Amino acid sequence: MALAAPHTHGSEFRMHPPRPIIILAPTRGELLPTVRCLELIAEGPAYRGARRGAPLLAAATGIGRDRTRQAVEQVLRHHRPRALMLIGFAGALDPALPTAKVVHVAAALDETGRRFTLHANAPPQAAPSSHEGADPSPFAPSLFHVLPAAVVLSVNRVVSTPAMKRDLRRRFPEAALVDMESATLAAFAAERAVPLVILRAVSDAADAALPADLLQCVTADGSTDLRASLRLLLRRPTLLPAMVRLGLTSRTAAANLAVAVPQVLDAIADSPALAPGIHDQSVK
């Protein structure tokens, strides 16, 4: 995935080009409803547009830690973004979180003990020992009257059973969600001092099971592999109800993200300062 720099005219614009907000999602299915809502235009594998004068770029990275890092490295070779925004799905670890709920990620953890918190207008630095009692909102407070804040745990595998979710919740009790990308992108953004916003929508509840072979149905660029999906169903037809259920909840989750993303972009535009920094805190 490459996001080429735009062609420009005029010496002043070449000297001071507007810095884009880059919207990333693991798969095209997670990204496309937001692309349509923002009326972005396809440009190769990516999408381009603007909101309230701010240039926007959007692209799918592919699922997981390695693909996320490779995609963002490629993006930053071409662009110096005003901010990165990661959107997409996550599984619920907290039984109180309903499917399709959209949350703002206030902190991202990984299983090695690394913890990254997002705070307003600060460069990467040592984070407080706990996010409790701190304001997780990096932008206008009114935004989080709509979007609750939550902590996400990132792992490098599909968490496919309720038992696996309960185990992660026991080991990481502050984590309400689990995904495969947030902590990787937070670490990268901390290294590069790039502001970051993460929005996640719940695709599967804490008591819901996922097909363990789900990743076989997604291509490297984040598109659905229909042939692989059909082959999987032919081998294991009993997966059909779970896949249909996941498809329906994912569609609602993606639609809810498409509503939330413009709200966040407007909050960025209305903020007197730019965006949050990322604070790296490792568990001692």
URNOR-V689175 format. One record per residue. N is the residue number from 1. PSI is psi in whole degrees, 0 to 359 (* if undefined). Layout:
{{N/PSI} {N/PSI}}
This chain:
{{1/123} {2/132} {3/97} {4/149} {5/144} {6/153} {7/138} {8/161} {9/142} {10/133} {11/326} {12/320} {13/324} {14/326} {15/326} {16/65} {17/144} {18/140} {19/130} {20/157} {21/125} {22/120} {23/123} {24/146} {25/150} {26/321} {27/160} {28/327} {29/325} {30/331} {31/321} {32/322} {33/324} {34/319} {35/314} {36/319} {37/321} {38/357} {39/44} {40/153} {41/134} {42/136} {43/93} {44/225} {45/357} {46/183} {47/145} {48/146} {49/204} {50/157} {51/124} {52/41} {53/353} {54/124} {55/142} {56/140} {57/144} {58/145} {59/156} {60/139} {61/338} {62/159} {63/141} {64/171} {65/309} {66/315} {67/323} {68/311} {69/317} {70/317} {71/317} {72/323} {73/319} {74/318} {75/314} {76/349} {77/336} {78/339} {79/152} {80/89} {81/150} {82/322} {83/156} {84/145} {85/123} {86/126} {87/162} {88/195} {89/157} {90/154} {91/146} {92/133} {93/330} {94/119} {95/342} {96/348} {97/121} {98/160} {99/148} {100/359} {101/135} {102/133} {103/154} {104/131} {105/115} {106/336} {107/147} {108/132} {109/158} {110/174} {111/351} {112/352} {113/357} {114/142} {115/130} {116/125} {117/149} {118/125} {119/167} {120/125} {121/42} {122/142} {123/165} {124/132} {125/177} {126/133} {127/161} {128/158} {129/340} {130/145} {131/352} {132/134} {133/348} {134/152} {135/112} {136/354} {137/120} {138/349} {139/214} {140/129} {141/329} {142/334} {143/321} {144/5} {145/338} {146/316} {147/116} {148/154} {149/150} {150/163} {151/136} {152/140} {153/130} {154/131} {155/165} {156/42} {157/162} {158/126} {159/99} {160/350} {161/154} {162/326} {163/319} {164/321} {165/318} {166/321} {167/317} {168/321} {169/322} {170/317} {171/330} {172/74} {173/339} {174/346} {175/124} {176/343} {177/160} {178/137} {179/192} {180/4} {181/333} {182/313} {183/324} {184/313} {185/323} {186/319} {187/317} {188/316} {189/325} {190/318} {191/320} {192/0} {193/43} {194/128} {195/148} {196/137} {197/137} {198/126} {199/132} {200/141} {201/139} {202/118} {203/333} {204/132} {205/168} {206/332} {207/11} {208/144} {209/150} {210/151} {211/125} {212/336} {213/21} {214/321} {215/339} {216/341} {217/8} {218/133} {219/173} {220/331} {221/7} {222/9} {223/155} {224/131} {225/98} {226/321} {227/317} {228/322} {229/317} {230/319} {231/318} {232/318} {233/326} {234/323} {235/324} {236/74} {237/339} {238/349} {239/348} {240/311} {241/319} {242/321} {243/322} {244/316} {245/316} {246/321} {247/319} {248/314} {249/325} {250/323} {251/317} {252/320} {253/317} {254/322} {255/321} {256/323} {257/320} {258/332} {259/321} {260/322} {261/313} {262/326} {263/317} {264/318} {265/321} {266/325} {267/322} {268/315} {269/325} {270/346} {271/137} {272/337} {273/177} {274/293} {275/172} {276/153} {277/179} {278/129} {279/127} {280/123} {281/118} {282/140} {283/126} {284/*}}
